[in-house]
Amino acid sequence: MTLRDGYWRAPEGVRVLVPKRLIVERLQAAGLLEAARAALDAADLYTRERWNTREAIYADDAQAHALLIAAGADPAAILRPGV
């Protein structure tokens, strides 16, 4: 981690994990939690199990981006690193 602009940031090329609790909070705040749940329920078994078994999701995860787009969410906003 490096300190830039007064904040700790991951070095370039490092995949950043976003806690699921933060993803859920952001979806709720955007009014999209129910849509995200419906998109997850409609997803294949592997995608559902990945969500259910992990505590965090990579910010650059292509399947997570697709799922959020299906829910009408902006993946960049929902999966942005930090608080």
N, C-alpha and C positions, 0 to 999 in steps of 0.2 A: 504494500500500500504506500502511496505517496501523498504528501500534503500539498494540495493545490487550492488556491482561493480560500484557504482556511478550512477546507474539508478534506477528509481522507478519501482518496480515490484509488481504485484498482488500476494497476499499470495496464497500458494498452495490450490487447491480446488475451487478457485474463477474463474468463467467463464469470459473470456476476450472477449470484443466486438471489432471488427475491423471495422472501418468506411468504408462504401461502396466506397467512393471516393478514398480511399487508395487501395482497392481491384481493382477498375477499372484502376487506375494508374499502378499497378503491372501487371495486365493482358496486358495492352497496351505495357508496357516496354518489356514484354516477347513475344510480337507478337501474343498473343492469345485472344485478345478482341473479334474479330469476331467469333472465334470458341466458346468462352464462350457465346456470344449472341445466336448463333445457338443452343447450348446445352440448354440454358434457354428457347428459343422459342419452343424446342421440349419437354420440361418438362411438367408435369401435372399442372393444373390450380393453385392448392394450392402452389406449389413451386414458380411459377411465381408471384403470389400475395404476397408471403412472401418477395420476392426480391423487388418488387415494393413498398411495404408499409413500409419497414424498412430502417432506416438510417445506421444501422450497423448490422453485422452478427457475431454470436459467432464463435470464432476460432475453437471450437470443434464441430460445427454443422455438423452432419452426412450427411444431404441432400446437404449442401454446398460442402462438400468434394466430394460427388458423382458427383455433377454437374461439379466441376472443373476437376475431373478425366475424365469425358466424353469430356471435352474440350481439354484434353491433357495437363492440367496444374498440377503442384505439389501443392497440397493443403497446405502443410506445409510452402511452400515459399509464397504463395499468402495470406494465412490467418495468417501469423505470427504476433504476437502482436508488437506494436511499429511502428515507422516511418521508 
